[in-house]
Amino acid sequence: MSTYIETKVSGLLLLAVGLSIHVCTALPAQAQSNSAVVEVITEPAVSGSVRFSGTPDGQVTLPNDSISASGLTAGRYVSTISYVDPALLAANYQLTSVTCDDDTSASPSRGDVGNGSATFNLDAHETVNCLFKFTVVEADNGPGDGDDERGGGEDGGSDDGGSNDTDPGNVIGACTCPKEGAWNVANLAGKMACTGVMSMTMPLKASRETGHIIASNNCRTLTASGLSDDEATITFQRNADCNYTGTAGGSHEGIPMEIDFTLDVADQSNMSGKLHSVVSQQGMTCTMSRNYTLKHAN
């Protein structure tokens, strides 16, 4: 889970790119005429932003915007939500559908609401549009919401949106809220695989860290700090499936890089997840991935 990997991997990528410049000449261009387009709508319409990583990647500015990747070869590409404007989440906007417009294709593209992603299966000379739809979902605050005529909280307290606004068992509506405080992180062994003008695979060693997690916005937001060697802070936003996604970004010597994280909540004391990043530079594409587990330090 460590964003300390970012500097290490970026440095290795820079070295690989430098070597490839000396040993490789320009490759002949291939005919590339495929495109992948991501669109986002909200019902009702509202301003805000949603970011994506993968292909295509970038930021969609609501209420009327899209991102695209063109000049692609035929094949499989994935674009995943890496950030949702906290104002949208606070207003109870949730991802409710992801639909793509190539159902008649021999290899149709598919949306995945649970993972907040679209998988583009591009045929030759094909442009595919995948539409991400956010709608307002009525919050289920359970018994004891702030409208109780008794003023108050005899059945569970008022819903003021604070981090301690939970019912017994740390459950917010249908979602379990992870405990706040110290968490032990076990980073499992992973790898970075690079293809293109130079191919190579580099292992990511297993490691252990200890940090802290704070819940806010009625547990829709988790702020994790100290879970990595460089003390990076990662902000996670809750998705419709009650799990969380977050992104850590930056660059190293001019090479931009974003690492996407997921947190899958097993119960209030145990979580698991994975990190994933794709970096393309100078004719090389490097994909980094690893899984991790978290346990609350009781």
Residue frames relative to the residue before (quaternion, step in Angstrom):
aa qw qx qy qz dx dy dz
M 1.0000 0.0000 0.0000 0.0000 0.00 0.00 0.00
S 0.5307 0.6979 -0.3732 0.3034 3.54 1.27 -0.40
T 0.3299 -0.7243 0.5684 0.2084 3.55 -0.94 0.91
Y 0.3926 0.6817 -0.4880 0.3782 3.56 1.28 0.17
I 0.5623 0.6082 -0.3715 0.4195 3.57 1.19 -0.64
E 0.5660 0.6486 -0.3827 0.3354 3.55 1.04 -0.77
T 0.7006 0.4594 -0.2789 0.4694 3.57 0.80 -0.99
K 0.6551 0.5244 -0.3146 0.4436 3.56 0.94 -0.88
V 0.7015 0.4673 -0.2735 0.4635 3.55 0.80 -1.02
S 0.6416 0.5211 -0.3323 0.4542 3.58 0.96 -0.82
G 0.6426 0.5198 -0.3254 0.4593 3.56 1.03 -0.76
L 0.6499 0.5021 -0.3109 0.4784 3.57 0.99 -0.81
L 0.6357 0.5249 -0.3257 0.4629 3.56 1.01 -0.81
L 0.6454 0.5178 -0.3206 0.4611 3.56 0.96 -0.87
L 0.6409 0.5145 -0.3243 0.4684 3.59 0.99 -0.82
A 0.6633 0.5097 -0.3079 0.4532 3.59 0.91 -0.90
V 0.6448 0.5116 -0.3215 0.4680 3.56 0.98 -0.83
G 0.6454 0.5248 -0.3239 0.4507 3.57 0.98 -0.83
L 0.6527 0.5039 -0.3129 0.4714 3.56 0.96 -0.81
S 0.6619 0.5247 -0.3217 0.4279 3.57 0.94 -0.86
I 0.5943 0.5708 -0.3712 0.4279 3.58 1.08 -0.61
H 0.6985 0.4741 -0.2719 0.4619 3.58 1.05 -0.76
V 0.7791 0.3711 -0.1929 0.4670 3.59 0.99 -0.71
C 0.7458 0.3672 -0.2067 0.5160 3.60 1.24 -0.30
T 0.2573 -0.7154 0.6228 0.1846 3.52 -1.16 0.64
A 0.6930 -0.4677 0.3292 0.4388 3.55 -1.26 0.27
L 0.3622 -0.7293 0.5422 0.2071 3.54 -0.97 0.92
P 0.5593 -0.6046 0.4282 0.3719 3.61 -1.04 0.61
A 0.4836 -0.6790 0.4724 0.2862 3.55 -0.95 0.88
Q 0.2577 -0.7454 0.5960 0.1509 3.52 -1.10 0.79
A 0.5731 -0.5765 0.4463 0.3741 3.53 -1.18 0.53
Q 0.0404 0.8009 -0.5911 0.0867 3.56 -0.60 1.15
S 0.1196 0.8312 -0.5267 0.1320 3.56 -0.38 1.18
N 0.5125 0.6422 -0.4232 0.3819 3.59 1.19 0.42
S 0.1185 -0.8018 0.5845 0.0375 3.55 -1.13 0.69
A 0.1598 -0.7457 0.6392 0.0988 3.55 -1.23 0.65
V 0.0813 -0.8110 0.5793 -0.0107 3.56 -0.77 1.07
V 0.1432 -0.7616 0.6281 0.0702 3.56 -0.99 0.92
E 0.0416 -0.7742 0.6315 0.0011 3.55 -0.89 1.02
V 0.1449 -0.7748 0.6107 0.0763 3.56 -1.18 0.63
I 0.0007 0.7711 -0.6367 -0.0077 3.56 -1.00 0.85
T 0.1888 -0.7492 0.6209 0.1324 3.53 -1.30 0.44
E 0.1003 -0.7679 0.6303 0.0546 3.55 -1.14 0.72
P 0.4454 -0.3382 -0.7911 0.2478 1.48 -1.00 2.33
A 0.6616 -0.5220 0.3661 0.3947 3.55 -1.28 0.47
V 0.0665 0.7875 -0.6057 0.0925 3.55 -1.02 0.87
S 0.4732 -0.6461 0.5066 0.3195 3.59 -1.19 0.45
G 0.3300 0.7156 -0.5688 0.2354 3.54 -1.25 0.50
S 0.3337 -0.7365 0.5471 0.2167 3.58 -1.23 -0.29
V 0.0896 -0.7509 0.6526 0.0469 3.51 -1.29 0.63
R 0.1854 -0.7988 0.5653 0.0895 3.59 -0.82 0.98
F 0.1767 -0.7761 0.6009 0.0731 3.52 -1.21 0.70
S 0.1511 -0.7461 0.6381 0.1156 3.53 -1.25 0.55
G 0.6006 0.5279 -0.4276 0.4217 3.55 -1.18 0.55
T 0.5543 -0.5618 0.4595 0.4074 3.57 -0.97 -0.89
P 0.4683 -0.3593 -0.7764 0.2210 1.49 -0.92 2.36
D 0.2276 -0.7436 0.6030 0.1778 3.54 -1.33 0.24
G 0.4244 0.6809 -0.5225 0.2886 3.54 -1.24 0.46
Q 0.5427 -0.6221 0.4707 0.3114 3.53 -1.35 -0.12
V 0.2274 -0.7324 0.6295 0.1253 3.52 -1.06 0.92
T 0.1921 -0.7837 0.5839 0.0892 3.56 -0.76 1.07
L 0.2944 -0.7775 0.5356 0.1481 3.56 -0.56 1.18
P 0.5853 -0.0777 -0.7852 -0.1864 1.51 -2.35 0.84
N 0.7796 0.3272 -0.1514 0.5120 3.63 1.13 -0.19
D 0.4543 0.6660 -0.4711 0.3578 3.59 0.02 1.24
S 0.0494 -0.7737 0.6299 0.0462 3.55 -1.32 0.29
I 0.2227 -0.7326 0.6177 0.1793 3.55 -1.33 0.19
S 0.0672 -0.8112 0.5807 0.0182 3.58 -1.13 0.53
A 0.1831 -0.7184 0.6543 0.1490 3.50 -1.39 0.31
S 0.0645 -0.8171 0.5729 -0.0048 3.58 -0.70 1.06
G 0.7259 0.4120 -0.3129 0.4532 3.56 -1.30 0.19
L 0.4012 0.7324 -0.4602 0.3012 3.57 1.17 0.57
T 0.4433 -0.6381 0.5476 0.3105 3.54 -1.19 0.51
A 0.6206 -0.5259 0.4083 0.4142 3.58 -1.19 0.39
G 0.4352 0.6838 -0.4972 0.3095 3.56 -0.97 0.84
R 0.6304 -0.5445 0.4213 0.3588 3.54 -1.35 -0.26
Y 0.0217 0.7789 -0.6244 0.0543 3.55 -0.93 0.99
V 0.1630 -0.7914 0.5847 0.0723 3.58 -1.08 0.74
S 0.0769 -0.7630 0.6409 0.0333 3.55 -1.01 0.91
T 0.0702 -0.8286 0.5542 -0.0371 3.57 -0.71 1.15
I 0.5072 -0.6303 0.4934 0.3194 3.56 -1.03 0.78
S 0.1052 -0.8103 0.5752 0.0382 3.57 -0.80 1.03
Y 0.7960 0.0657 -0.0255 0.6012 3.60 1.24 -0.29
V 0.0667 -0.7587 0.6468 0.0398 3.55 -1.06 0.85
D 0.5599 -0.6147 0.4416 0.3373 3.56 -0.89 0.97
P 0.4752 -0.6933 0.4554 0.2935 3.64 -0.68 1.03
A 0.5940 0.5733 -0.3737 0.4230 3.61 1.11 -0.58
L 0.6224 0.5297 -0.3408 0.4647 3.59 1.08 -0.66
L 0.6682 0.4974 -0.2966 0.4670 3.56 0.93 -0.92
A 0.6409 0.5291 -0.3236 0.4523 3.57 1.02 -0.80
A 0.6971 0.4381 -0.2582 0.5054 3.58 1.18 -0.62
N 0.5212 -0.6827 0.3700 0.3540 3.59 1.34 0.33
Y 0.3454 0.6907 -0.5499 0.3181 3.60 1.03 0.73
Q 0.0234 0.7909 -0.6101 0.0425 3.57 -0.88 0.99
L 0.5430 -0.5973 0.4772 0.3473 3.54 -1.20 0.60
T 0.0756 -0.8357 0.5439 0.0011 3.57 -0.62 1.14
S 0.8146 -0.0002 -0.0237 0.5795 3.63 1.15 -0.28
V 0.0763 -0.7357 0.6694 0.0688 3.54 -1.31 0.54
T 0.0438 0.8190 -0.5659 0.0837 3.59 -0.45 1.20
C 0.1899 -0.7746 0.5972 0.0856 3.55 -1.07 0.82
D 0.4531 -0.7560 0.4283 0.1991 3.57 -1.04 0.80
D 0.6152 0.5518 -0.3672 0.4270 3.63 1.09 0.48
D 0.1116 0.8417 -0.5185 0.1015 3.59 1.01 0.85
T 0.6851 0.4892 -0.2950 0.4520 3.59 1.10 -0.59
S 0.4781 0.6746 -0.4359 0.3554 3.58 1.26 -0.06
A 0.5779 -0.5732 0.4503 0.3671 3.55 -1.23 0.48
S 0.7632 0.1613 -0.1031 0.6172 3.58 1.20 -0.51
P 0.1118 -0.8499 0.5118 0.0571 3.61 0.39 1.20
S 0.4736 -0.6392 0.5286 0.2962 3.52 -1.23 0.59
R 0.2054 -0.8016 0.5569 0.0715 3.56 -1.17 0.58
G 0.2800 -0.7334 0.5939 0.1759 3.53 -1.22 0.65
D 0.1464 -0.7717 0.6156 0.0643 3.57 -1.18 0.65
V 0.2877 -0.7883 0.5207 0.1571 3.58 -0.22 1.29
G 0.6425 0.5627 -0.3276 0.4041 3.58 0.92 -0.91
N 0.7603 0.3293 -0.1784 0.5308 3.58 1.01 -0.84
G 0.4022 -0.7360 0.4646 0.2841 3.59 1.27 -0.05
S 0.5810 0.6026 -0.3469 0.4230 3.57 1.00 0.78
A 0.2025 -0.7224 0.6411 0.1614 3.50 -1.41 0.26
T 0.2018 -0.7595 0.6086 0.1100 3.55 -0.96 0.92
F 0.1954 -0.7889 0.5783 0.0713 3.56 -0.56 1.24
N 0.0782 -0.7609 0.6434 0.0307 3.57 -0.77 1.07
L 0.0938 -0.8571 0.5064 0.0074 3.53 0.11 1.34
D 0.2480 -0.7275 0.6233 0.1443 3.54 -0.91 1.01
A 0.6931 -0.4484 0.3407 0.4501 3.58 -1.27 0.12
H 0.8577 0.0574 -0.0798 0.5046 3.55 -1.05 0.93
E 0.4926 0.6601 -0.4218 0.3791 3.59 0.98 0.86
T 0.1373 -0.7374 0.6545 0.0947 3.53 -1.19 0.74
V 0.0840 -0.8063 0.5854 0.0022 3.57 -0.73 1.10
N 0.1699 -0.7614 0.6199 0.0849 3.55 -1.00 0.94
C 0.0690 -0.7731 0.6297 0.0329 3.57 -0.90 0.96
L 0.2144 -0.8096 0.5435 0.0559 3.54 -0.74 1.17
F 0.1785 -0.7622 0.6179 0.0728 3.56 -0.80 1.13
K 0.0985 -0.8210 0.5623 0.0118 3.57 -0.66 1.12
F 0.1244 -0.7692 0.6253 0.0425 3.55 -0.86 1.09
T 0.0067 -0.7880 0.6156 -0.0036 3.58 -0.93 0.88
V 0.5530 -0.5953 0.4641 0.3528 3.53 -1.27 0.45
V 0.1242 -0.7802 0.6121 0.0354 3.56 -0.78 1.10
E 0.4516 -0.7051 0.4754 0.2698 3.56 -0.68 1.09
A 0.4326 -0.7163 0.4894 0.2455 3.54 -0.77 1.05
D 0.2209 -0.7490 0.6124 0.1231 3.54 -1.02 0.91
N 0.0694 -0.8504 0.5215 0.0036 3.54 0.00 1.30
G 0.4754 -0.6997 0.4347 0.3090 3.56 1.24 0.04
P 0.7385 -0.3890 0.2858 0.4708 3.58 -1.25 -0.14
G 0.7786 0.3518 -0.2545 0.4530 3.51 -1.19 0.59
D 0.3158 0.7411 -0.5473 0.2271 3.60 1.01 0.60
G 0.7295 -0.4915 0.2825 0.3827 3.50 -1.32 0.33
D 0.6427 0.5438 -0.3353 0.4230 3.59 1.21 -0.21
D 0.3525 0.7466 -0.4967 0.2676 3.58 1.26 0.09
E 0.4399 -0.7286 0.4575 0.2575 3.60 -0.62 1.09
R 0.6147 0.5470 -0.3620 0.4380 3.58 1.17 -0.35
G 0.5139 -0.6853 0.3867 0.3417 3.58 1.38 0.13
G 0.9892 -0.0116 0.0200 0.1444 3.11 0.85 0.26
G 0.8312 -0.2863 0.1806 0.4410 3.25 0.33 0.78
E 0.4200 0.7032 -0.4987 0.2837 3.62 1.10 0.13
D 0.7366 0.3646 -0.2262 0.5228 3.60 1.17 -0.50
G 0.8336 -0.1676 0.0756 0.5209 3.59 1.06 0.49
G 0.6115 -0.5949 0.3649 0.3728 3.60 1.15 0.11
S 0.5794 -0.5965 0.4374 0.3423 3.54 -1.30 0.34
D 0.4185 -0.7033 0.5231 0.2378 3.54 -1.18 0.63
D 0.0877 0.8398 -0.5291 0.0846 3.56 0.32 1.20
G 0.5749 -0.6355 0.3725 0.3563 3.58 1.23 0.18
G 0.4939 0.6703 -0.4413 0.3348 3.60 1.19 0.03
S 0.6713 -0.5301 0.3411 0.3900 3.52 -1.26 0.36
N 0.7044 0.4380 -0.2767 0.4851 3.60 1.17 -0.40
D 0.4658 0.6827 -0.4378 0.3539 3.58 1.29 0.17
T 0.3536 0.7235 -0.5062 0.3087 3.55 0.38 1.26
D 0.4035 -0.6698 0.5482 0.2966 3.54 -1.20 0.43
P 0.7247 -0.4124 0.2711 0.4810 3.64 -1.19 0.15
G 0.7578 0.3184 -0.2621 0.5056 3.54 -0.95 0.92
N 0.4307 -0.7294 0.4463 0.2886 3.58 1.30 0.15
V 0.4276 0.6812 -0.4755 0.3564 3.58 0.94 0.90
I 0.1573 -0.7607 0.6255 0.0732 3.56 -0.88 1.03
G 0.7947 -0.0959 0.0387 0.5981 3.57 -0.27 1.20
A 0.7933 -0.2385 0.2067 0.5206 3.56 -0.70 -1.14
C 0.6532 0.5284 -0.2984 0.4529 3.60 1.28 -0.11
T 0.3816 -0.7006 0.5586 0.2271 3.55 -1.11 0.77
C 0.2740 -0.7631 0.5660 0.1491 3.56 -0.85 0.97
P 0.4128 -0.7068 0.5077 0.2687 3.64 -0.69 0.99
K 0.5753 -0.5876 0.4434 0.3566 3.55 -1.16 0.61
E 0.4117 -0.6552 0.5665 0.2833 3.51 -1.22 0.52
G 0.5832 0.6016 -0.4284 0.3384 3.52 -1.30 0.34
A 0.7704 -0.3553 0.2657 0.4579 3.55 -1.27 -0.48
W 0.0708 -0.7792 0.6226 0.0110 3.56 -1.09 0.87
N 0.3075 -0.7238 0.5907 0.1805 3.54 -1.10 0.82
V 0.1545 -0.8041 0.5725 0.0416 3.57 -0.75 1.11
A 0.1157 -0.7594 0.6373 0.0611 3.55 -0.97 0.95
N 0.1818 -0.7748 0.6004 0.0783 3.56 -0.47 1.26
L 0.2744 -0.7733 0.5493 0.1581 3.58 -0.58 1.12
A 0.6473 -0.5165 0.3775 0.4143 3.57 -1.21 0.41
G 0.0281 -0.7982 0.6016 -0.0121 3.56 -1.01 0.85
K 0.2994 -0.7534 0.5508 0.1982 3.55 -1.21 -0.38
M 0.2078 -0.7050 0.6522 0.1857 3.49 -1.40 0.26
A 0.0772 -0.8035 0.5902 -0.0016 3.56 -0.67 1.14
C 0.1215 -0.8032 0.5827 0.0232 3.57 -0.80 1.07
T 0.0478 -0.7773 0.6273 0.0074 3.55 -1.07 0.83
G 0.4884 0.6455 -0.4934 0.3184 3.55 -1.27 0.34
V 0.8298 -0.1278 0.1107 0.5318 3.55 -0.92 -0.90
M 0.7720 0.0672 -0.0756 0.6275 3.58 1.25 -0.32
S 0.1847 -0.7931 0.5738 0.0868 3.59 -0.84 0.97
M 0.1826 0.7654 -0.6007 0.1414 3.55 -1.00 0.86
T 0.1839 -0.7556 0.6172 0.1197 3.55 -1.28 0.44
M 0.0853 -0.8025 0.5905 0.0098 3.56 -0.82 1.04
P 0.3962 -0.7286 0.5026 0.2442 3.61 -0.83 0.91
L 0.2378 -0.7071 0.6424 0.1752 3.53 -1.28 0.54
K 0.3655 -0.7746 0.4753 0.2013 3.55 -0.48 1.20
A 0.5436 -0.5967 0.4821 0.3407 3.55 -1.19 0.60
S 0.0327 0.7975 -0.6009 0.0420 3.59 -1.11 0.65
R 0.2541 -0.7487 0.5886 0.1684 3.57 -1.31 0.21
E 0.0412 -0.7847 0.6183 -0.0152 3.54 -1.06 0.86
T 0.1831 -0.7449 0.6240 0.1489 3.55 -1.34 0.22
G 0.1085 0.7989 -0.5833 0.0990 3.56 -0.82 0.97
H 0.4918 -0.6561 0.4963 0.2852 3.54 -1.31 -0.34
I 0.1559 -0.7625 0.6224 0.0829 3.53 -1.20 0.67
I 0.1040 -0.7695 0.6295 0.0291 3.55 -1.01 0.97
A 0.2496 -0.7638 0.5799 0.1345 3.59 -0.93 0.93
S 0.0403 0.7856 -0.6160 0.0425 3.57 -1.09 0.75
N 0.7776 0.3424 -0.2389 0.4701 3.57 -1.34 0.04
N 0.6454 -0.5319 0.2972 0.4606 3.55 0.96 0.99
C 0.6562 -0.5479 0.2638 0.4469 3.54 1.12 0.91
R 0.4218 0.6776 -0.4962 0.3416 3.61 1.13 0.48
T 0.7586 0.2752 -0.1487 0.5716 3.57 1.26 -0.45
L 0.0862 -0.7614 0.6407 0.0492 3.56 -1.04 0.88
T 0.1470 -0.7691 0.6169 0.0788 3.57 -0.93 0.90
A 0.0991 -0.8132 0.5734 -0.0003 3.56 -0.51 1.25
S 0.0235 0.8022 -0.5943 0.0524 3.57 -0.80 1.01
G 0.8103 0.2834 -0.2047 0.4702 3.54 -1.19 0.58
L 0.4920 0.6603 -0.4420 0.3558 3.59 1.18 0.33
S 0.7283 0.3338 -0.2163 0.5580 3.58 1.28 0.14
D 0.6851 -0.5092 0.3356 0.3984 3.55 -1.26 0.45
D 0.7511 0.3951 -0.2255 0.4784 3.59 1.00 -0.74
E 0.4997 -0.7004 0.3975 0.3190 3.59 1.28 0.41
A 0.2594 0.7873 -0.5218 0.2017 3.61 1.12 0.54
T 0.3022 -0.7305 0.5853 0.1800 3.56 -1.19 0.67
I 0.1043 -0.7888 0.6051 0.0271 3.57 -0.88 0.99
T 0.2105 -0.7669 0.5958 0.1125 3.57 -0.89 0.97
F 0.1467 -0.7912 0.5920 0.0447 3.56 -0.75 1.13
Q 0.1780 -0.7621 0.6136 0.1050 3.56 -1.09 0.79
R 0.4566 -0.6981 0.4825 0.2672 3.56 -0.98 0.86
N 0.2968 -0.7552 0.5642 0.1527 3.56 -1.03 0.87
A 0.7289 -0.4326 0.3065 0.4333 3.55 -1.33 0.10
D 0.6918 0.4705 -0.2811 0.4702 3.60 1.13 -0.58
C 0.5558 -0.6470 0.3490 0.3883 3.60 1.34 0.28
N 0.5820 0.5237 -0.3987 0.4776 3.61 1.25 0.15
Y 0.4338 -0.7257 0.4955 0.1993 3.58 -1.29 0.20
T 0.1042 -0.7614 0.6345 0.0823 3.55 -1.27 0.55
G 0.0330 0.7888 -0.6128 0.0344 3.55 -1.17 0.65
T 0.2216 -0.7753 0.5816 0.1074 3.55 -1.27 0.38
A 0.1115 -0.7373 0.6611 0.0832 3.54 -1.15 0.76
G 0.0352 -0.8362 0.5466 -0.0274 3.58 -0.72 1.02
G 0.1986 0.7657 -0.5985 0.1266 3.50 -1.33 0.24
S 0.2892 -0.7338 0.5724 0.2243 3.56 -1.23 -0.37
H 0.1773 -0.7548 0.6226 0.1059 3.53 -1.28 0.46
E 0.8311 -0.1376 0.0307 0.5380 3.54 -0.54 1.27
G 0.7794 -0.3889 0.1720 0.4601 3.52 0.85 1.06
I 0.6129 0.5255 -0.3640 0.4645 3.60 1.23 -0.06
P 0.2855 -0.7769 0.5331 0.1753 3.63 -0.45 1.16
M 0.0217 0.8032 -0.5935 0.0473 3.54 -1.09 0.72
E 0.0323 -0.7641 0.6439 0.0244 3.55 -1.07 0.81
I 0.1631 -0.7625 0.6192 0.0922 3.54 -1.06 0.82
D 0.2203 -0.7820 0.5746 0.0982 3.56 -0.73 1.12
F 0.1454 -0.7961 0.5863 0.0369 3.54 -0.96 0.97
T 0.1198 -0.7533 0.6372 0.1104 3.56 -1.20 0.54
L 0.1304 -0.7452 0.6474 0.0924 3.53 -1.27 0.57
D 0.1084 -0.7827 0.6119 0.0357 3.57 -0.63 1.15
V 0.2793 -0.8010 0.5145 0.1251 3.57 -0.52 1.23
A 0.2170 -0.7674 0.5927 0.1128 3.58 -0.63 1.15
D 0.7245 -0.2110 0.1477 0.6394 3.56 1.00 -0.94
Q 0.7444 -0.4421 0.2453 0.4361 3.59 -1.22 0.07
S 0.7377 0.3869 -0.2334 0.5016 3.63 1.21 -0.24
N 0.7686 0.2991 -0.1607 0.5421 3.61 1.23 -0.16
M 0.0596 0.7764 -0.6238 0.0673 3.54 -0.98 0.96
S 0.1134 -0.7534 0.6392 0.1047 3.54 -1.33 0.26
G 0.0671 0.8160 -0.5725 0.0427 3.56 -1.21 0.18
K 0.2828 -0.7363 0.5832 0.1941 3.49 -1.33 -0.26
L 0.2451 -0.7210 0.6194 0.1912 3.52 -1.29 0.39
H 0.0361 -0.7920 0.6082 -0.0379 3.53 -1.13 0.74
S 0.0977 0.7857 -0.6060 0.0768 3.55 -1.02 0.80
V 0.1017 -0.7666 0.6316 0.0558 3.54 -1.12 0.76
V 0.0298 -0.7949 0.6054 -0.0257 3.58 -0.76 1.08
S 0.0748 -0.7844 0.6152 0.0268 3.57 -0.87 0.96
Q 0.1717 0.7774 -0.5804 0.1713 3.56 -0.82 1.04
Q 0.8715 -0.0025 0.0001 0.4903 3.56 -0.99 0.91
G 0.7496 -0.4200 0.2305 0.4566 3.59 0.88 0.91
M 0.6609 0.4470 -0.3183 0.5120 3.57 1.27 0.24
T 0.1156 -0.7566 0.6376 0.0875 3.56 -1.19 0.63
C 0.0785 -0.8005 0.5941 -0.0009 3.56 -0.72 1.13
T 0.1321 -0.7878 0.6005 0.0357 3.54 -0.88 1.03
M 0.1118 -0.7978 0.5919 0.0264 3.55 -0.77 1.09
S 0.1084 0.7999 -0.5835 0.0890 3.59 -0.92 0.85
R 0.1639 0.7529 -0.6325 0.0791 3.52 -1.24 0.59
N 0.3559 -0.7079 0.5682 0.2222 3.56 -1.26 0.49
Y 0.0555 -0.7908 0.6082 0.0403 3.57 -1.24 0.38
T 0.2181 -0.7463 0.6106 0.1506 3.55 -1.30 0.35
L 0.1557 -0.7777 0.6042 0.0770 3.55 -1.17 0.64
K 0.0421 -0.7802 0.6241 -0.0027 3.54 -1.04 0.87
H 0.4660 -0.6851 0.4796 0.2888 3.55 -0.84 0.97
A 0.3778 -0.7339 0.5263 0.2039 3.55 -0.91 1.00
N 0.1570 -0.8244 0.5401 0.0634 3.59 0.17 1.29
